[in-house]
Amino acid sequence: MNSPESEPPDLVKNSALYKDFLAERDEILRHKWIESEKIGKDIGFEKALLDWIIKYRSRWRSSRVKAQQEQPASG
């Protein structure tokens, strides 16, 4: 059985859902860094997460879906 610290299996790592999760997490972490720099202290992940969801998630998600639809299908 996998320990919590282990890498996810290839099936998971290659899934679109997992890639979306990683991309969204990166955006939240970037937002956390920017907002923390603005006030000179760490705002924490939870505050960054909620702030990013309220302000940016919908637009980011729409843009990501549009970009994925424009990509030629591989296969």
GROMACS elastic network, one bead per residue, 0.5 to 0.9 nm:
[ bonds ]
;  ai    aj funct       b0    kb
    2     5     6  0.80845   500
    2     6     6  0.62573   500
    2     7     6  0.84015   500
    2     8     6  0.84407   500
    3     6     6  0.54416   500
    3     7     6  0.87605   500
    4     7     6  0.82901   500
    6     9     6  0.89427   500
    7    10     6  0.87007   500
    7    13     6  0.86397   500
    8    11     6  0.80844   500
    8    12     6  0.61125   500
    8    13     6  0.62276   500
    9    12     6  0.54181   500
    9    13     6  0.62649   500
    9    14     6  0.87126   500
   10    14     6  0.59165   500
   10    15     6  0.84357   500
   11    14     6  0.54614   500
   11    15     6  0.63531   500
   12    15     6  0.52162   500
   12    16     6  0.85869   500
   12    17     6  0.82756   500
   12    18     6  0.63629   500
   12    19     6  0.89237   500
   13    16     6  0.84059   500
   13    17     6  0.89401   500
   13    18     6  0.60814   500
   13    19     6  0.71347   500
   14    17     6  0.86251   500
   14    18     6  0.71700   500
   14    19     6  0.71908   500
   15    18     6  0.53735   500
   15    19     6  0.63717   500
   15    20     6  0.86967   500
   16    19     6  0.50559   500
   16    20     6  0.60874   500
   16    21     6  0.85558   500
   17    20     6  0.51064   500
   17    21     6  0.61921   500
   17    22     6  0.87478   500
   18    22     6  0.62350   500
   18    23     6  0.86110   500
   19    22     6  0.51419   500
   19    23     6  0.61481   500
   19    24     6  0.85662   500
   20    23     6  0.50963   500
   20    24     6  0.60681   500
   20    25     6  0.84781   500
   20    64     6  0.88612   500
   21    24     6  0.52124   500
   21    25     6  0.60759   500
   21    26     6  0.86008   500
   22    25     6  0.50499   500
   22    26     6  0.61348   500
   22    27     6  0.86940   500
   23    26     6  0.51340   500
   23    27     6  0.63880   500
   23    28     6  0.87949   500
   24    27     6  0.50931   500
   24    28     6  0.62798   500
   24    29     6  0.86717   500
   24    57     6  0.83879   500
   24    60     6  0.86496   500
   24    61     6  0.86361   500
   25    28     6  0.50578   500
   25    29     6  0.61458   500
   25    30     6  0.85432   500
   25    49     6  0.87750   500
   26    29     6  0.51039   500
   26    30     6  0.60957   500
   26    31     6  0.85493   500
   27    30     6  0.50448   500
   27    31     6  0.61263   500
   27    32     6  0.85455   500
   27    52     6  0.83356   500
   28    32     6  0.60769   500
   28    33     6  0.86346   500
   28    45     6  0.79429   500
   28    48     6  0.64589   500
   28    49     6  0.58569   500
   28    51     6  0.89925   500
   28    52     6  0.63275   500
   28    53     6  0.84837   500
   29    33     6  0.62026   500
   29    34     6  0.86598   500
   29    45     6  0.74193   500
   29    48     6  0.75951   500
   29    49     6  0.82421   500
   30    33     6  0.51388   500
   30    34     6  0.62383   500
   30    35     6  0.86331   500
   31    34     6  0.51282   500
   31    35     6  0.60389   500
   31    36     6  0.83155   500
   31    48     6  0.64567   500
   31    49     6  0.83060   500
   31    51     6  0.86646   500
   31    52     6  0.68284   500
   32    35     6  0.53393   500
   32    36     6  0.59006   500
   32    37     6  0.84707   500
   32    42     6  0.77103   500
   32    43     6  0.67270   500
   32    44     6  0.70311   500
   32    45     6  0.65842   500
   32    47     6  0.80977   500
   32    49     6  0.77475   500
   32    52     6  0.84857   500
   33    36     6  0.51247   500
   33    37     6  0.60782   500
   33    38     6  0.86567   500
   33    42     6  0.76631   500
   33    43     6  0.83932   500
   33    48     6  0.86850   500
   34    37     6  0.51979   500
   34    38     6  0.63423   500
   35    38     6  0.50703   500
   35    39     6  0.66608   500
   35    40     6  0.85475   500
   35    41     6  0.87061   500
   35    42     6  0.81364   500
   35    43     6  0.71492   500
   35    48     6  0.77155   500
   36    39     6  0.54735   500
   36    40     6  0.58016   500
   36    41     6  0.51696   500
   36    43     6  0.53681   500
   36    44     6  0.81677   500
   36    48     6  0.88558   500
   37    41     6  0.65836   500
   37    42     6  0.76467   500
   38    41     6  0.80716   500
   39    42     6  0.81062   500
   39    43     6  0.83670   500
   42    45     6  0.86668   500
   43    46     6  0.82119   500
   43    47     6  0.62693   500
   43    48     6  0.66781   500
   44    47     6  0.57182   500
   44    48     6  0.63101   500
   44    49     6  0.86313   500
   45    48     6  0.50625   500
   45    49     6  0.58755   500
   45    50     6  0.86029   500
   46    49     6  0.50008   500
   46    50     6  0.62165   500
   46    51     6  0.84988   500
   47    50     6  0.52919   500
   47    51     6  0.60215   500
   47    52     6  0.84143   500
   48    51     6  0.51314   500
   48    52     6  0.58837   500
   48    53     6  0.84214   500
   49    52     6  0.52129   500
   49    53     6  0.60792   500
   49    54     6  0.86170   500
   50    53     6  0.51530   500
   50    54     6  0.61795   500
   50    55     6  0.85692   500
   51    54     6  0.52774   500
   51    55     6  0.60585   500
   51    56     6  0.80923   500
   52    55     6  0.52047   500
   52    56     6  0.52616   500
   52    57     6  0.62162   500
   53    56     6  0.57016   500
   53    58     6  0.74309   500
   54    57     6  0.67320   500
   54    58     6  0.81299   500
   55    58     6  0.79207   500
   55    59     6  0.85095   500
   56    59     6  0.56288   500
   56    60     6  0.59798   500
   56    61     6  0.84946   500
   57    60     6  0.50262   500
   57    61     6  0.58348   500
   57    62     6  0.84458   500
   58    61     6  0.51942   500
   58    62     6  0.61862   500
   58    63     6  0.86084   500
   59    62     6  0.51735   500
   59    63     6  0.61392   500
   59    64     6  0.85679   500
   60    63     6  0.51658   500
   60    64     6  0.61138   500
   60    65     6  0.86656   500
   61    64     6  0.50436   500
   61    65     6  0.61327   500
   61    66     6  0.85354   500
   62    65     6  0.52235   500
   62    66     6  0.61418   500
   62    67     6  0.85990   500
   63    66     6  0.51426   500
   63    67     6  0.61516   500
   63    68     6  0.86344   500
   64    67     6  0.51121   500
   64    68     6  0.61633   500
   64    69     6  0.86500   500
   65    68     6  0.50886   500
   65    69     6  0.62052   500
   65    70     6  0.87059   500
   66    69     6  0.51444   500
   66    70     6  0.63206   500
   66    71     6  0.89232   500
   67    70     6  0.51640   500
   67    71     6  0.65357   500
   68    71     6  0.53466   500
   68    72     6  0.85310   500
   69    72     6  0.77657   500
   69    73     6  0.86389   500
   70    73     6  0.88760   500
   71    74     6  0.86702   500
